[in-house]
Amino acid sequence: MRFLLSLFLLVFTAAFAQQYPSKNYTTSEGLPNNAVRSLFVDKDHVLWVGTENGVSRFINGQFYNLSEEDGLGHNSCWDISQDADGNMWFASYGGGVSKFDGKKFTILTTKNGLPADKVRKVFSNKNHIYVGTEQGVSIINIKTNKITTPKVPKTKEDFICIDFFVYQNEVYFISVFDGVFKIVESKNSTNIEPVYLGINFYSAFLDHQDLYLSKEGFVEKLNIEQLFSKNTQPVQFGNSIINQYAKVQNSLLFAAADGVYTPDGGLYKIEKDKMINFSNAFGVDSKKILNVVYDKLRNVLYVGSNDKGIYEIRLDATIQYENFKNLSIVDFEILDQSKFVLHNQGISVLNSSDKITAAISLNDFKNFQSKYIKIHKTKCNTNYRESRDFELNFNIKANEIVFYELVKNKNSVWVGSNLGIFEMNSKAQIINYIPKHSLKIGFTSDHKFIETITYAGAYVYDDVYKLEGKHYSKFKTNTPQFIVKILNNKDKTYLISVFNGLFVHHKGKFKSYLFENIWKEKKFKHIALTNNGYLVLAAEFGTVFIVDDNQKFKILKTIPKKEIIGNSINFLECYKEYILIGTEKGLNVYHNGKIRLIDSEQGLKDCVFKTSQIFGDDLWLGTQKGFYKLNLNKLLAKQKTVEKIIIQSILINNQLLSSKNNRWFSYHSNELISDYKHNSFSIDFIPIGHPFPHKLKFRYRLNSKNNWSPYSEKPSVFLSYLPHGNYNLEIQVLDLNSGETKQFKILKLRITPPFWVTWWFMLLVVSVIATSLYFIIKRNKKNAEEKALIQQRIAETKLEALKSQMNPHFTFNAMNTIQDFIISNDIDNSLNFVSELAKLMRLTLDNSTKKTITLQEEITFLQHYIYIENTRFGNKIQVNLKVEPNINTQEIQVPTMLLQPFIENVFVHAFNAEYPNPKLDISFQLNETHVLECRIKDNGKGIASFNKVKLHTSKALQLAAERLRLIQPHISNPITTNFTESDGTFVVILLQV
């Protein structure tokens, strides 16, 4: 029995191995190549990675890669360093050295003075960069880039400089096949001196006075002063080939080992002149480890491999994982400084140092139950059928035992299982067995045993060993049903149900809050107690409630489901003023209205929690394959969060902004001015100063009066088609690791308006409009005045024309003609003449009221007038009136009674009674410019006669000409008159139609 117990403890002790939170990054996460040749943490705590396929910067969990296309001298980067001015130096295996000053690369090769382009190491000291190549060493002045290359001794092998260290302000280096050398620098020369000769050196590390020299398959450790004496007595230890060392927190020393041709590579801790393999503890599964560096700010160890990329290891020990080798954790409990861990194979008991001191196996439980049955055979024959679904089966085998929970009461721990209920003492000895099958057991505040029966009510035992107690029927509304958790608070015992809400046992009675209408909530899965005595309750998929039930029931606070990160609640614990809520997403920490999330990024890789328990300041979380220990003091301490935000790149209208303001891969200006045509912006930014980039969420606004945008996990802002104006871009960062929010004003953005909306253009437009309006109004006023004058003058000319047409001479002549007809007793002609005269007078009166009449109306008027005048001449004058066929006399408009004075002039002045063959020709024709030409021609007396009577004629012509100029000002000479002695008079009148 003792042998089996010892073997059992040995197995569990071996399985009980602590693991630190770690993460592996490969090409799948953006690394340019899985062969990591170098790692370096710069002064801003940015990790630089040199690979066989370029260099990468690791920021916020993302890789930003650089290659030959960006100016790097060679993609195979074997080492990285930073000089005193902040410039980055990259050693390449085949392309010399590349220097980066934040804006551009400078390449230095054998052409510039290096002994070889295959460079193994770059080392910074004061104002120099020391370069280790395969043919010797060079020193580069970081100000001038001047290269100094001291002469090296002639050897059979290549003089490969592979590492450097500094002692008493002097630089030493390691040659693989030759040993340790010192670089002696003076004003006039630079030389090297041998210090410690030997072969197969691979790296060196000076820790105070201890010098570690990596040899082939072991490490030599010696006091640095021994290098300068002939009596060197190095200590040799370890195995494998160490490529690089990293000092952690001034005490721990880690070493990156590459077995080369042996499988002993990995990550080692050097302690007391021993190499201890820490690969498993850190989750490092590669055997080809080439480098290791430590980031003090984040307390993170970075490990580079030759085949599996980078490992990120957190050393703060806030979260530790204890591996139980596929043992599923069921529950935890503590009794007298001993921690009981219930798992699917039994119970392990841990001491105050969390070392396994005892164990109870499945066989132990089965054997104890079997002995009990033999002793109490009659008692066990009793039919335990309170619920047929949970009838106790005494024949369950050891490997079929299923454990439910651990419950502490006074000085013992009780175990619920499908085999029955067991009681254990603080020495991990089974001391009692209760033949009952209950999924949930507990004790009242006065230490009475509670057995819940899922479908048959509940028992409360005054003496559980004798099974003497009271049964509470399921048909009573206050009887607890479907109970999942039991909690004691002072003199009350609370029971929560998945269907019937909250119950309490107080003063020997059960009470249902649901059925007594105290609280209508029905479904609960978890319950906990705060340090000030308040209850915290939660359903599996619902809200968390904080309740005061000390005096009178009152809900103090609710944490809505939407604020909890995760869909289902797996556990609920309280620590100080914090509420710890476990979900499938991780651990939610609630405090003062803020939520923090602890998940795989911080080390909780398995968030399928089976149970939880707080031991002192540690939260233990059981999983399917072990358990986590979370140091709550460290976990809940104030966390580092984002210190600043830098703009990485800006795209304007999908075009990358010019690099003139870029330095060290960021935009180094707080202002950006763009015109209205370039108003769509894509801004990528990087938050700086926080340890967990995937815990950040971002939102933005363009001015303090604007609403915030929705939260996004992407560190970028897209602003589409911004109107012209001034903006102050603000970023608000929600850090789920710290629970804090911070705001940053990152960019003043100014979009210049188009010229047509600028103040000077608007002023110019207003001035032009005002001036134009002034002149338009003035011109309109003038035109109106001129038009009024024209209308007045037209009216006057019409009146004058009317007067001239209907002058007394015409009337007198017409009356004389009528008299002659009467005297001659010519009744018919008399009547016709009077009729024509009446028509003419009627037309004259009608037309005088119109500005224009149709050409047809004008011709009709003239025909009546010619008839009357020609009648006086005995119809001797031959009149010809011709209208061209293309003229529509019904549509063309002409000024009223315009032509009559010219016809009258012919009858009055061109002929007398003795004139032979008098003739009058009137014609109308339309030219190509839509001008109507009226031609009046007679063969009368001509100019000699006209000059004698020109007073009357010229007045009529002047009135007609003035009238036409007023109506059609664009025709400067509307009337032309020709007089000849032999041919008579020829008048042309131009009318715009």
ABEGO torsion letter per residue (X at the ends): XAAAAAAAAAAAAAABBBBBBBBBBBAAAGBABABBABBBBBAAGBBBBBBAAEBBBBBGGBBBBBBAAAGBABABBABBBBBAAGBBBBBBBGAEBBBBAGABBBBBBAAAGBABABBABBBBBEABBBBBBAAEBBBBBAAAGBBBBBBBBBBABBBBBABBBBBGGBBBBBBAAAEBBBBBBBAABBBBBBABBEBGBABBBBBEABBBBBBBGBBBBBBAAAAABABBBBBBBEBEBBABBBBBGGABBBBBBBAGABAABEBBBBBGGBBBBAAAAAGBABABBABBBBBAAAGBBBBBBAAAEBBBBBAAGABBBBBAGGBBBABBBBBGGBBBBBBAAEBBBBBAAGBBABBBBAAAAAAAAAAAAAAAAAAAABBBAABAAABBBAABBAAABBBABBBBBEABBBBBBAAEBBBBBAAGBBABBBBBBBABBBBBAAGBBBBBBAAAEBBBBABAAAGBBBBBBAABAABBBGBABBBBBEABBBBBBAAAEBBBBBGGBBBBAAAAGABABABBABBBBBAAGBBBBBBAABBBBBBBAAABBBBABBBBAAABBEABBABBBBBEABBBBBBAAEBBBBBGGBBBBBBAAAGBABABBABBBBBEABBBBBBAAEBBBBBAAAAABBBBBBABBBBABBBBGGBBBBAAABBGGBBABABBBBBAABABBBBBBBBBGBABAAABBBBBBABAABBBBBBBABBBBBBBGBBBEBBBBBBBBBBAAAGBBBBBBABBBBBBBBAAABAAAAAAAAAAAAAAAAAAAAAAAAAAAAAAAAAAAAAAAAAAAAAAAABAAAAAAAAAAAAAAAAAGBAAAAAAAAAAAAAAAAAAAAAAABABBBAAAAAAAAAAAAAAAAAAAGGABBBBBBBBAABBAAABBBBBGAAAAAAAAAAAAABBAABBGBBBBBBBBBBAAGBBBBBBBBABAEAAAAAAAAAAAAAAAAAAAAAAAAABAABABABBBBBBAAAEBBBBBBBBX
